[in-house]
């Protein structure tokens, strides 16, 4: 299902991966997250593709 939501061959995704690789000398990591962002509204209501790129957050809504 995940691959059906995002087309990895989109020019914007390729550019993002290229910039990431250039700046960090590592490949991007693709993973599913158990949380959600406003991005789901673009996918499901506007039928617009997109991705969420940024730092990895752990326990961001936890009490600690």
Kinemage of the C-alpha trace (Angstrom):
@kinemage 1
@onewidth
@group {chain A} dominant
@subgroup {mainchain}
@vectorlist {calphas} color= white
{ca unk a 1} P 0.000 0.000 0.000
{ca unk a 2} L 2.757 2.449 0.895
{ca unk a 3} L 4.243 2.424 -2.589
{ca unk a 4} L 0.826 3.116 -4.131
{ca unk a 5} L 0.474 6.356 -2.151
{ca unk a 6} L 3.827 7.818 -3.186
{ca unk a 7} L 5.443 7.570 -6.599
{ca unk a 8} L 9.171 7.293 -5.882
{ca unk a 9} L 9.960 8.323 -9.465
{ca unk a 10} L 8.398 11.796 -9.155
{ca unk a 11} L 10.945 14.523 -10.068
{ca unk a 12} L 10.482 16.271 -6.701
{ca unk a 13} L 11.145 13.062 -4.767
{ca unk a 14} L 14.222 12.326 -6.880
{ca unk a 15} L 15.511 15.861 -6.266
{ca unk a 16} L 14.934 15.557 -2.516
{ca unk a 17} L 16.814 12.246 -2.458
{ca unk a 18} L 19.636 13.736 -4.524
{ca unk a 19} L 19.982 16.753 -2.206
{ca unk a 20} L 19.923 14.501 0.851
{ca unk a 21} L 22.606 12.250 -0.642
{ca unk a 22} L 24.755 15.270 -1.598
{ca unk a 23} L 24.547 16.835 1.874
{ca unk a 24} L 24.796 13.712 4.051
{ca unk a 25} L 26.606 11.209 1.802
{ca unk a 26} L 23.904 8.675 2.730
{ca unk a 27} L 20.794 7.384 1.008
{ca unk a 28} L 17.373 8.399 2.258
{ca unk a 29} L 15.507 5.929 4.447
{ca unk a 30} L 11.915 5.099 3.568
{ca unk a 31} L 9.747 3.943 6.438
{ca unk a 32} L 6.167 3.903 7.618
{ca unk a 33} L 5.329 5.872 10.719
{ca unk a 34} L 2.631 5.145 13.275
{ca unk a 35} L 1.881 8.844 13.656
{ca unk a 36} L 0.267 11.187 11.176
{ca unk a 37} L 0.878 14.646 9.775
{ca unk a 38} L -1.284 17.002 7.754
{ca unk a 39} L 0.137 15.266 4.697
{ca unk a 40} L -2.668 12.710 4.847
{ca unk a 41} L -5.101 15.472 3.868
{ca unk a 42} L -3.225 16.017 0.595
{ca unk a 43} L -3.168 12.305 -0.211
{ca unk a 44} L -6.746 11.457 0.604
{ca unk a 45} L -8.740 14.643 0.064
{ca unk a 46} L -6.887 16.476 -2.692
{ca unk a 47} L -5.406 13.404 -4.409
{ca unk a 48} L -2.056 15.215 -4.370
{ca unk a 49} L 1.178 13.355 -3.736
{ca unk a 50} L 3.756 14.432 -1.227
{ca unk a 51} L 6.216 13.237 1.342
{ca unk a 52} L 7.230 14.096 4.871
{ca unk a 53} L 10.960 14.731 5.227
{ca unk a 54} L 12.733 15.750 8.375
{ca unk a 55} L 14.285 14.701 11.657
{ca unk a 56} L 13.300 11.484 13.352
{ca unk a 57} L 11.282 12.191 16.481
{ca unk a 58} L 10.822 9.627 19.222
{ca unk a 59} L 8.228 9.819 21.989
{ca unk a 60} L 7.329 13.373 21.005
{ca unk a 61} L 3.898 13.103 22.566
{ca unk a 62} L 5.025 11.137 25.597
{ca unk a 63} L 4.935 12.371 29.160
{ca unk a 64} L 8.718 12.373 29.415
